[in-house]
Structures are given as structure tokens and as C-alpha cells.
């Protein structure tokens, strides 16, 4: 919501002083500069949509459907966009829950991304203490219920603005499933669904408000399956060949490899199957690996070495190994030209103020944190703008999009300050008003940025020149997934 009241501005300035005293990084409050009437009208429309799209988000939060199984969540967003007058193409790129919703015609084509998959194993009620929901085994610990609903609201507001303004161009909503390890966007890029777009906008739930030109880690993942020979572990162990031994041998070798990879490489794994009973030599075992690095080329090399470790483990244990490539995503390509526009709009929208009830909720959430706790007032702050290719610790399939079309994103404070993604605390805040208020901050920022791009398409041209320069001459997009089909059953 735009800040117009002088006393409120004074309160924000005072908050900044407190944050500075507490040693917090200097940041910026919302910019109360006057907006054009058309932008003000768009924000008013989003205020009117807020209740409806909060309900949409909460339904998706409640369903908590994991990657490629988001049938109800995808269907609900499609219905909302159809009702608003969008043309919807469902089941794109060979993915039943992926879709594209479009309105308008001609150039520029501005895309807005929407995600909606949950994470397995993070079931949580919308309460400020650890409390699982027995009816579901997953939770929106990365806030994708807010991502999808907030982006849809922004797309609809822009569609209505296009109608009223008479501007030419196309607003396009991309329904992108299975971001969490399934790489839905990778297959959509590979299918050519982004090549005609002039710019793509996205956002992500966060514990702070930021719209900088930053990057991410490239990531590749695979499941390694070992097949041995079952036998009685006490009466006839010599007849057995343990698939679990192969997994453990592989893990040991990969852990030794950590000393001999680039220091900014990250490798993590989980044993998904290890046998059924201690007195039965396991005939089957499976381990699921991720490898990350700031550069996409390096993750491919790391995966090759992990595969060799798996082959050696199979040879040494007398077992057979198969592996399945599950996901592979590029590092995010920053775009200064687009991100500066988005940052300016985020400043205009401003951060959020907690109600007394929200403060009590947030304080209880913070009691579960260890170490220093950020001030709750930081949710009202817009973090300073920066341009950097320094990678953070996460990965996203938005990275692949950003290498083929200029892309910009923001984070909005949908979580209590200090919250880690993929935590029960993120699920809890995302299921109540703190999450939905942050969602609307993002929705308004996306809408204002899209309006700027329709009003001045030369911004997209500048952004494309920057993209071409950053990725270098001779670049041709090739998915890290090769020609494999989407792993629609990877969460089953």
C-alpha cells in the first residue's frame, strides 16, 4: 500500500534509526512520491482483489500439493484467469499441471511467473509453534501458494489496465509447476514457450523486501539405484550382495571427493531406500543427490564424478547401478535494466506494518529461532538496491528462463524476519495474514513494473542488450536435462 501520511513516514524514519542502532544494514522505506493516475488505479484494483486472491492462496496452502501433482492448485489458478478473460492453454511442455494464460495481442509480450508446488515433509498448521497437520504430509515451506496467487492477481490487474489504456501488447501468465526439484520451467524453456517474450517478471516469498539484480546457484540432481541379491543376513550372508553397501560405498567416495572440488561447490544427498529388515540383505537401495555450483558447466563436471563414484561402488559390491537424472537448472542471470524498474516500484509500494495480532504471532515464531533475531520492524523496510553476480545458497529453475529472455524478480516479506525458507515457521506465516499481506506487496510491484514496460517498450530492448552481453557470444541454450521427459513421478 502506498504511504501518504506524514506521521507514518516519520515513524518509518524512526524505525530506520532503530535498525541502524541495532547494527542492521541501512535500507530504504517506501517512496511516497506521487504515482500516475493509471498506476494508482491499478493499485486500487489490487486492493479490491486482495481478499479474493488471499482465499485462492489459502486454498492452495491447505491442499499442499507437491511437484507435478498440483492438479487442484493449477486448476484453481486457471479458473481464476479464465474468469478474468484470459485465454488458457493447459498441459503445455508435456506437463499436465503446466499452463499459459494470455490476454491481448502483439508486442511487447510481458510474462509473469506463478508457482504452486509444496514441499514434502513440512506439514504445519498456521500457528506460531510446531504443530503438524495430520491430514497432509507436505507444506508450503517456500510460499509457492502465495507466489502463484499473487502473480495471478498482478496479471489480472495488468489485463484490466491494458483494456482501459488501449495499449497494444500481451500480458502472459506462466503456470509453472514443480520448482522444488522437478524443474518444470526447464521443460517449458526447452519447448520454446519463452522465446517470443520481451521480459519475464517473477517474485518469491522471503523474510525481507528486496528487488536487486542478483544471481543463484546452478543445480543438478539424480537418483542412483542399486540392485543386489537378497539373502538371509545370518544364515547365508555369502549369497547376498547388499545394495545398501553400494549406497554407503558411493556416499563414502563422494564425501572424500569434497576435498577435491571447487570450494563453492555444494553436494547433498539423502538415502531414500535402504532395505526393509536388518536380517535381510537389501536387494534394492536408492540415494538421491544434488550438486550445486555458481556455474552450470561445473555442476555437470561434478555430476560426472559422482556417477563414476556410483559405478565404482557397484563394481566393488557386486551390484548393478542405474541412475536417473531428475533436475538440472542454470544459475540466475541478473538484469540491471529490468531490476532497477522493479526496485523503484517496490519503493513506491513500500513494506508492511504488522497489526498487534501479527506482532504477537511473529514474536512467538521468533522464540523458536536460535541466535540473533532481526527486528520485526524490518518487514516495513525496502532493502537497498545492488547489482551482483555473487550467488546465494539456493537454486531455481527461473535461471533457465533468465538465459533466454530478460528476467527480473523480487522478494517480499511474507515470513517473519529471520525465518529460513523450507521451515515450519515459513509454512505457518504463509498460512495467515503476514503471508497474504506480503503477497499483495509483490503483486502490486509486479503490476506496476509490467505497466512501465508496456508504456516504454524500449526498456525491454535495453534489457535484451544487457542479456546478450552477459551471456556472451555464441550462446545457444541447451537444457542440463538433455532430452529426458519431465519426471512427473519424482515425488511419488
C-alpha positions as CSV (number, residue, x, y, z in Angstrom):
1,X,0.0,0.0,0.0
2,X,1.4,3.5,-0.9
3,X,2.3,5.6,2.1
4,X,0.8,9.1,2.0
5,X,0.6,10.1,5.7
6,X,3.4,12.3,7.0
7,X,3.3,10.8,10.5
8,X,3.6,7.3,9.1
9,X,6.7,8.4,7.1
10,X,8.2,9.9,10.3
11,X,7.5,6.6,12.1
12,X,9.4,4.7,9.3
13,X,12.4,7.1,9.5
14,X,12.5,6.5,13.3
15,X,12.4,2.7,12.5
16,X,15.4,3.2,10.3
17,X,17.3,4.9,13.1
18,X,16.5,2.0,15.4
19,X,17.7,-0.5,12.8
20,X,20.9,1.4,12.3
21,X,21.5,1.5,16.1
22,X,20.9,-2.3,16.2
23,X,23.6,-2.8,13.6
24,X,21.2,-3.7,10.8
25,X,22.2,-2.9,7.2
26,X,20.9,0.5,6.1
27,X,17.7,0.2,4.0
28,X,15.0,2.3,2.4
29,X,11.4,2.9,3.3
30,X,8.7,3.1,0.7
31,X,8.8,6.1,-1.6
32,X,5.7,8.2,-1.2
33,X,6.3,10.0,-4.5
34,X,3.1,10.6,-6.4
35,X,2.2,7.9,-8.9
36,X,0.4,8.4,-12.2
37,X,-3.4,8.1,-12.1
38,X,-3.2,4.8,-14.1
39,X,-0.8,3.2,-11.6
40,X,-2.9,4.5,-8.7
41,X,-6.0,2.9,-10.3
42,X,-4.1,-0.4,-10.8
43,X,-3.1,-0.5,-7.1
44,X,-6.7,0.3,-6.1
45,X,-7.8,-2.6,-8.2
46,X,-5.3,-4.9,-6.5
47,X,-6.6,-3.8,-3.1
48,X,-10.1,-4.8,-4.3
49,X,-8.7,-8.2,-5.4
50,X,-6.8,-8.8,-2.2
51,X,-9.5,-10.7,-0.4
52,X,-10.3,-12.9,-3.3
53,X,-6.7,-13.9,-4.0
54,X,-5.9,-14.4,-0.3
55,X,-8.7,-17.0,-0.4
56,X,-7.1,-18.6,-3.6
57,X,-3.7,-18.7,-1.8
58,X,-5.1,-20.2,1.3
59,X,-6.8,-23.0,-0.7
60,X,-3.5,-23.8,-2.3
61,X,-1.8,-23.6,1.1
62,X,-4.4,-26.0,2.5
63,X,-4.1,-28.6,-0.4
64,X,-0.2,-28.5,-0.2
65,X,0.2,-30.5,-3.4
66,X,3.8,-31.5,-4.3
67,X,5.6,-31.1,-7.7
68,X,3.7,-32.3,-10.8
69,X,0.8,-33.4,-8.6
70,X,-0.7,-29.9,-8.2
71,X,-3.9,-30.7,-10.1
72,X,-6.3,-28.7,-7.9
73,X,-3.9,-25.8,-7.4
74,X,-3.1,-25.4,-11.1
75,X,-6.8,-25.8,-11.9
76,X,-7.9,-23.1,-9.5
77,X,-5.4,-20.6,-10.9
78,X,-6.5,-21.5,-14.4
79,X,-10.2,-20.9,-13.4
80,X,-9.4,-17.5,-12.0
81,X,-7.6,-16.4,-15.1
82,X,-10.3,-17.8,-17.4
83,X,-12.9,-15.9,-15.4
84,X,-10.9,-12.7,-15.9
85,X,-10.9,-13.2,-19.7
86,X,-7.6,-14.9,-20.3
87,X,-7.1,-17.5,-23.0
88,X,-5.7,-20.6,-21.2
89,X,-3.6,-23.3,-22.8
90,X,-3.3,-26.2,-20.4
91,X,-0.8,-29.2,-20.3
92,X,2.0,-27.4,-22.1
93,X,5.5,-28.8,-22.5
94,X,4.2,-32.3,-21.8
95,X,3.3,-31.4,-18.2
96,X,-0.4,-31.8,-17.1
97,X,-0.2,-29.1,-14.5
98,X,1.7,-26.5,-16.6
99,X,-0.2,-23.8,-18.4
100,X,-0.1,-20.5,-20.2
101,X,-2.8,-17.8,-19.8
102,X,-2.7,-14.9,-22.2
103,X,-4.6,-11.6,-22.8
104,X,-4.1,-9.1,-25.6
105,X,-2.1,-9.3,-28.8
106,X,1.1,-8.1,-30.3
107,X,4.2,-6.7,-28.7
108,X,5.5,-6.3,-26.2
109,X,4.9,-9.7,-24.6
110,X,5.4,-9.4,-20.8
111,X,5.4,-12.7,-18.9
112,X,4.6,-13.2,-15.2
113,X,5.6,-16.4,-13.5
114,X,3.4,-18.3,-11.0
115,X,4.4,-21.3,-8.9
116,X,2.2,-23.5,-6.8
117,X,4.1,-26.7,-5.6
118,X,4.6,-27.6,-1.9
119,X,7.5,-29.4,-0.2
120,X,7.1,-32.9,1.2
121,X,7.6,-33.5,4.9
122,X,7.0,-29.9,6.2
123,X,3.4,-30.3,7.3
124,X,2.4,-27.4,9.6
125,X,-0.7,-25.6,10.9
126,X,-1.0,-21.8,10.7
127,X,0.1,-21.4,14.3
128,X,3.3,-20.0,15.9
129,X,4.5,-23.3,17.3
130,X,5.4,-26.6,15.8
131,X,2.2,-28.4,15.0
132,X,1.8,-30.7,12.1
133,X,-1.4,-31.1,10.1
134,X,-2.2,-34.8,10.2
135,X,-4.3,-34.7,7.0
136,X,-1.3,-33.7,4.8
137,X,2.3,-34.8,4.5
138,X,3.6,-31.6,2.8
139,X,3.5,-27.9,3.3
140,X,4.2,-24.6,1.6
141,X,7.5,-24.0,3.2
142,X,8.7,-22.0,0.3
143,X,5.5,-20.0,-0.1
144,X,4.6,-21.0,-3.6
145,X,0.9,-20.8,-2.8
146,X,1.4,-17.0,-2.4
147,X,3.7,-16.9,-5.5
148,X,1.0,-18.4,-7.8
149,X,-2.0,-16.5,-6.4
150,X,-0.1,-13.1,-6.1
151,X,1.2,-13.4,-9.6
152,X,-2.2,-14.2,-11.0
153,X,-3.7,-11.1,-9.3
154,X,-1.0,-9.0,-10.8
155,X,-1.6,-10.4,-14.3
156,X,-5.3,-9.7,-14.0
157,X,-4.7,-6.2,-12.8
158,X,-2.4,-5.5,-15.8
159,X,-5.0,-7.1,-18.1
160,X,-7.6,-4.6,-16.9
161,X,-5.2,-1.7,-17.2
162,X,-4.4,-2.8,-20.8
163,X,-8.1,-2.7,-21.6
164,X,-8.7,0.7,-20.2
165,X,-5.5,2.2,-21.6
166,X,-5.9,0.9,-25.1
167,X,-2.3,0.0,-25.2
168,X,-1.1,-2.8,-27.5
169,X,0.7,-5.8,-26.2
170,X,0.2,-9.1,-24.5
171,X,0.2,-10.0,-20.8
172,X,1.0,-13.7,-20.3
173,X,0.9,-15.7,-17.1
174,X,3.0,-18.8,-17.0
175,X,1.7,-21.5,-14.6
176,X,5.0,-23.3,-13.7
177,X,4.8,-26.5,-11.6
178,X,7.4,-28.5,-9.6
179,X,10.0,-25.8,-8.9
180,X,11.2,-27.7,-5.9
181,X,13.5,-30.2,-7.6
182,X,11.3,-31.0,-10.6
183,X,12.4,-28.3,-12.9
184,X,9.1,-27.5,-14.5
185,X,10.3,-24.3,-16.1
186,X,13.3,-26.1,-17.7
187,X,10.9,-28.2,-19.9
188,X,8.9,-25.1,-20.7
189,X,12.0,-23.2,-21.8
190,X,13.1,-26.3,-23.8
191,X,9.7,-26.4,-25.5
192,X,10.3,-22.8,-26.7
193,X,7.5,-21.2,-24.7
194,X,9.5,-18.1,-23.7
195,X,11.4,-17.3,-26.8
196,X,8.9,-14.7,-28.1
197,X,8.6,-12.9,-24.7
198,X,10.2,-9.5,-24.3
199,X,10.6,-9.7,-20.5
200,X,9.6,-12.0,-17.7
201,X,8.8,-10.9,-14.1
202,X,8.7,-13.1,-11.0
203,X,8.8,-12.9,-7.2
204,X,9.4,-15.1,-4.3
205,X,8.3,-15.2,-0.6
206,X,11.0,-14.0,1.7
207,X,11.7,-12.6,5.2
208,X,12.6,-9.2,3.6
209,X,11.6,-6.9,0.8
210,X,14.3,-6.7,-2.0
211,X,14.4,-6.2,-5.7
212,X,18.1,-6.4,-6.7
213,X,19.9,-7.8,-9.8
214,X,21.3,-10.9,-8.2
215,X,22.1,-14.5,-9.2
216,X,21.7,-18.0,-7.8
217,X,23.5,-21.4,-7.9
218,X,23.2,-23.8,-10.8
219,X,22.0,-27.2,-9.7
220,X,21.8,-30.7,-11.0
221,X,20.3,-33.8,-9.3
222,X,20.0,-37.5,-9.9
223,X,18.7,-40.7,-8.2
224,X,21.1,-43.6,-8.0
225,X,19.6,-47.1,-7.7
226,X,21.5,-50.2,-6.8
227,X,20.3,-53.7,-7.4
228,X,21.8,-56.6,-5.4
229,X,20.9,-60.0,-4.2
230,X,18.7,-60.7,-1.2
231,X,19.6,-63.4,1.3
232,X,19.3,-64.3,5.0
233,X,21.8,-62.0,6.7
234,X,22.8,-64.6,9.3
235,X,22.2,-68.0,7.7
236,X,23.5,-67.3,4.2
237,X,25.2,-63.9,4.0
238,X,27.7,-65.2,1.4
239,X,24.8,-65.5,-1.1
240,X,23.8,-61.9,-0.7
241,X,25.0,-58.8,-2.4
242,X,23.9,-55.7,-0.5
243,X,22.5,-52.8,-2.4
244,X,22.8,-50.7,0.8
245,X,26.5,-51.5,0.9
246,X,26.8,-50.0,-2.6
247,X,25.0,-46.8,-1.5
248,X,27.2,-46.4,1.6
249,X,30.3,-47.0,-0.5
250,X,29.2,-44.4,-3.0
251,X,28.5,-41.9,-0.3
252,X,31.9,-42.5,1.3
253,X,33.7,-41.9,-2.0
254,X,31.6,-38.7,-2.7
255,X,32.4,-37.4,0.8
256,X,36.1,-38.0,0.1
257,X,35.7,-36.1,-3.2
258,X,34.5,-33.0,-1.3
259,X,38.2,-32.1,-0.6
260,X,38.9,-32.1,-4.3
261,X,36.2,-29.9,-5.8
262,X,36.0,-26.1,-6.1
263,X,35.3,-24.7,-2.6
264,X,32.0,-23.1,-3.7
265,X,30.6,-26.5,-4.7
266,X,27.7,-27.9,-2.7
267,X,26.8,-31.6,-2.6
268,X,24.0,-33.1,-0.6
269,X,22.2,-36.4,-0.6
270,X,19.5,-38.5,1.2
271,X,19.1,-42.2,1.2
272,X,15.5,-42.8,0.0
273,X,15.5,-46.6,0.2
274,X,17.9,-48.7,2.4
275,X,16.2,-52.0,2.8
276,X,13.3,-53.4,4.8
277,X,14.7,-55.5,7.6
278,X,18.2,-55.9,9.2
279,X,18.2,-59.7,8.8
280,X,17.6,-59.5,5.0
281,X,20.5,-58.4,2.8
282,X,19.0,-55.4,0.9
283,X,18.3,-56.3,-2.8
284,X,17.5,-52.7,-3.6
285,X,18.7,-49.3,-2.3
286,X,18.4,-45.7,-3.6
287,X,20.2,-42.5,-2.9
288,X,19.1,-39.0,-4.2
289,X,21.9,-36.5,-4.9
290,X,22.1,-32.7,-5.5
291,X,25.2,-30.8,-6.7
292,X,25.3,-27.0,-6.9
293,X,27.8,-24.5,-8.1
294,X,27.8,-20.9,-9.3
295,X,28.4,-22.1,-12.9
296,X,26.3,-24.5,-14.8
297,X,29.3,-26.1,-16.6
298,X,30.9,-27.0,-13.2
299,X,27.8,-28.8,-11.9
300,X,27.9,-31.1,-15.0
301,X,31.5,-32.0,-14.3
302,X,30.7,-32.6,-10.6
303,X,27.8,-34.9,-11.6
304,X,30.1,-36.9,-13.9
305,X,32.4,-37.6,-11.0
306,X,29.5,-38.6,-8.7
307,X,28.4,-41.0,-11.5
308,X,31.9,-42.6,-11.5
309,X,31.8,-43.0,-7.8
310,X,28.4,-44.8,-8.2
311,X,29.9,-47.1,-10.9
312,X,32.9,-47.9,-8.6
313,X,30.6,-48.6,-5.7
314,X,28.6,-51.1,-7.8
315,X,31.7,-52.8,-9.1
316,X,33.1,-53.1,-5.5
317,X,30.0,-54.6,-4.0
318,X,28.9,-56.8,-6.9
319,X,25.7,-54.9,-7.5
320,X,24.2,-53.3,-10.5
321,X,23.7,-49.5,-10.7
322,X,21.2,-47.3,-12.7
323,X,20.8,-43.6,-12.3
324,X,18.1,-41.2,-13.4
325,X,18.7,-37.5,-14.0
326,X,16.0,-35.7,-12.1
327,X,16.6,-32.0,-12.5
328,X,19.2,-29.5,-13.8
329,X,18.9,-25.7,-13.7
330,X,21.1,-22.8,-14.8
331,X,22.3,-20.1,-12.5
332,X,20.1,-17.0,-12.5
333,X,21.3,-14.3,-14.9
334,X,20.9,-10.8,-13.3
335,X,19.4,-8.0,-15.4
336,X,20.1,-4.5,-14.1
337,X,17.9,-2.7,-16.7
338,X,14.7,-4.5,-15.5
339,X,15.6,-4.8,-11.8
340,X,16.1,-1.1,-11.4
341,X,12.5,-0.5,-12.6
342,X,11.2,-3.2,-10.3
343,X,13.1,-1.8,-7.3
344,X,11.7,1.7,-7.9
345,X,8.2,0.2,-8.0
346,X,8.8,-1.7,-4.8
347,X,9.9,1.5,-3.1
348,X,6.6,3.1,-4.3
349,X,4.6,0.2,-2.9
350,X,6.5,0.1,0.4
351,X,6.8,-2.7,3.0
352,X,4.2,-3.8,5.5
353,X,3.2,-2.8,9.0
354,X,2.2,-5.6,11.5
355,X,-1.1,-5.4,13.4
356,X,-0.9,-6.1,17.1
357,X,-2.1,-9.6,16.5
358,X,0.5,-10.2,13.8
359,X,3.2,-8.9,16.1
360,X,2.3,-11.4,18.8
361,X,2.3,-14.2,16.2
362,X,5.7,-13.0,14.9
363,X,7.2,-12.7,18.4
364,X,6.2,-16.3,19.1
365,X,7.7,-17.5,15.9
366,X,10.9,-15.7,16.7
367,X,11.1,-17.5,20.1
368,X,11.8,-20.7,18.1
369,X,14.9,-19.1,16.4
370,X,18.4,-19.5,17.7
371,X,20.9,-16.7,17.6
372,X,20.2,-13.0,16.9
373,X,16.6,-12.1,15.9
374,X,16.0,-9.3,13.4
375,X,13.7,-6.6,14.5
376,X,10.1,-7.1,13.3
377,X,10.1,-3.5,12.0
378,X,12.4,-4.7,9.2
379,X,9.3,-6.0,7.4
380,X,8.4,-2.4,6.6
381,X,11.8,-1.7,5.0
382,X,12.9,-1.9,1.4
383,X,16.4,-3.2,1.2
384,X,18.9,-1.2,-0.8
385,X,19.4,-1.9,-4.5
386,X,22.5,-3.7,-5.7
387,X,23.8,-5.4,-8.8
388,X,25.9,-8.6,-8.2
389,X,26.6,-11.9,-9.8
390,X,27.5,-13.3,-6.4
391,X,25.4,-16.5,-6.0
392,X,23.3,-17.2,-2.9
393,X,22.9,-20.6,-1.5
394,X,19.7,-21.5,-3.4
395,X,18.8,-22.6,-6.9
396,X,15.8,-22.0,-9.1
397,X,14.5,-23.1,-12.5
398,X,13.9,-19.4,-13.2
399,X,17.6,-19.5,-14.0
400,X,16.9,-21.2,-17.3
401,X,14.4,-18.6,-18.3
402,X,16.8,-15.8,-17.4
403,X,19.3,-17.0,-20.0
404,X,16.8,-16.8,-22.9
405,X,14.7,-13.7,-22.1
406,X,15.4,-10.6,-19.8
407,X,14.2,-11.6,-16.4
408,X,13.8,-9.7,-13.1
409,X,12.4,-10.7,-9.7
410,X,11.8,-9.5,-6.1
411,X,11.4,-10.9,-2.7
412,X,8.6,-9.8,-0.4
413,X,8.4,-10.2,3.4
414,X,5.8,-12.9,3.6
415,X,7.6,-14.5,6.5
416,X,8.6,-13.3,10.0
417,X,12.0,-11.6,9.8
418,X,14.8,-14.1,10.3
419,X,12.8,-17.1,9.0
420,X,14.5,-19.6,6.9
421,X,12.9,-21.0,3.8
422,X,11.9,-24.6,3.9
423,X,11.0,-24.4,7.5
424,X,7.8,-24.9,9.5
425,X,8.0,-21.3,10.5
426,X,7.7,-20.3,6.8
427,X,4.6,-22.6,6.4
428,X,3.0,-21.0,9.5
429,X,3.4,-17.4,8.5
430,X,2.4,-18.2,4.9
431,X,-0.9,-19.6,6.2
432,X,-2.0,-16.3,7.9
433,X,-2.2,-12.6,7.2
434,X,1.5,-11.9,7.4
435,X,1.9,-14.1,4.3
436,X,-1.1,-12.7,2.4
437,X,-0.1,-9.0,3.1
438,X,3.4,-9.7,1.8
439,X,1.9,-11.4,-1.3
440,X,0.0,-8.2,-2.2
441,X,3.2,-6.1,-1.9
442,X,4.7,-8.4,-4.5
443,X,1.6,-8.4,-6.6
444,X,1.5,-4.6,-6.7
445,X,5.2,-4.4,-7.6
446,X,4.8,-6.8,-10.5
447,X,1.8,-5.0,-11.8
448,X,3.5,-1.6,-11.7
449,X,6.6,-2.9,-13.4
450,X,4.6,-4.5,-16.2
451,X,2.8,-1.3,-16.8
452,X,6.1,0.5,-17.1
453,X,7.3,-2.0,-19.7
454,X,4.1,-1.6,-21.7
455,X,4.4,2.2,-21.5
456,X,8.0,2.2,-22.6
457,X,9.0,-1.0,-24.6
458,X,12.5,0.4,-25.1
459,X,13.3,-0.8,-21.5
460,X,12.9,-4.3,-22.8
461,X,15.2,-3.6,-25.7
462,X,17.9,-2.2,-23.3
463,X,17.4,-5.3,-21.1
464,X,17.9,-7.6,-24.0
465,X,21.1,-5.9,-25.0
466,X,22.3,-6.4,-21.4
467,X,21.3,-10.1,-21.5
468,X,23.2,-10.7,-24.8
469,X,26.3,-9.1,-23.3
470,X,26.2,-11.0,-20.1
471,X,25.8,-14.4,-21.6
472,X,28.5,-13.9,-24.3
473,X,28.7,-14.5,-28.0
474,X,27.8,-17.8,-29.5
475,X,25.5,-18.9,-26.6
476,X,22.9,-21.5,-27.5
477,X,20.5,-22.7,-24.8
478,X,20.9,-26.4,-24.0
479,X,19.0,-27.8,-21.1
480,X,21.0,-29.6,-18.5
481,X,18.3,-32.3,-18.7
482,X,19.1,-33.2,-22.3
483,X,16.2,-34.9,-23.9
484,X,14.7,-36.6,-20.9
485,X,10.9,-36.2,-20.4
486,X,9.6,-34.3,-17.3
487,X,9.9,-36.6,-14.2
488,X,6.2,-36.5,-13.4
489,X,6.5,-39.2,-10.7
490,X,9.6,-37.8,-8.9
491,X,7.6,-37.1,-5.7
492,X,5.8,-40.4,-5.7
